[in-house]
Amino acid sequence: MSSLVYEYPLNEKSRNYLRLNDLLQQLQQSRELSAAGQTVALFKALLDIIELLERYDIRNDLAKDLLLEKDKLASWAEVPGIDTAALSHLEQQLTSLSQRLTKTMRFGKQLREDKLLTAVRSRFAIPGGLCSFDVPQLHFWLQQPKDRQQQDIGHWLSQLSLLQQGLELLLTLWREANQFQAKQTTSGFFQEDAEQTHIVRVRLGAEQAVYPVVSGNKYRYTIRFMPVGDTDISNLDFDLANIK
């Protein structure tokens, strides 16, 4: 049976992690420019990333969180049957990424100086602002050979490669280390102490016509399940995982 997983960050750092990771995935999905609308999707994701990175210098937080995950791996070394080679490789990967993050320049700096991205960014917020008369530079670029376009896209994405590697590894470790537990609510309302939870994960069966709305802070959070149409939400079963 298929299921849907909803993730809700309880602090600003985790909110930025999830947003940036989602935008980086959108870049990868649209980078080939093989379908109508992918050009707008590509530039929208790229410009949103630039905007977020201007507000938040992610390097130190991400480097520290990767080192924390490395420290947690020490306890796994004593587990019988553990693949010590894989564990050692993961530790080295975490150390390398953390060190590289602390030494790299602030993410997005070179992207902000790119002439084409600057031109597109200045018109993007205007409804229909990417018409050829608004951004002739973009119109010219779209007529270039596909190889030239992919070369430029590859250059832009290469400046975010380290960020993407760090985020993907951290979020994967967070998700895999925190298992789902079966829960039930009889009123469509659930409340629990946060206990330093970064991200709340709620899993529901895809056939359940309901979605969760989460609110909270570092001390406590609540989940209110909202029915779609006339769905009965009494005796609702769901799975919950708290990423800490």
Secondary structure, DSSP 4 states (H G I P E B T S, - for coil): --EEEEEEESSHHHHHHHHHHHHHHHHHHHTT--STTHHHHHHHHHHHHHHHHHH---HHHHHHHHHHHHHHHGGGGGSTT--HHHHHHHHHHHHHHHHHHHHSPPTTHHHHT-HHHHHHHHHHTSTTTTSTTT-HHHHHHHTS-HHHHHHHHHHHHHTTHHHHHHHHHHHHHHHHHS--EEEEESSSEEEEE-TT-SEEEEEEETT--EEEEEEE-SSEEEEEEEESTT---TTEEEEEEEE-
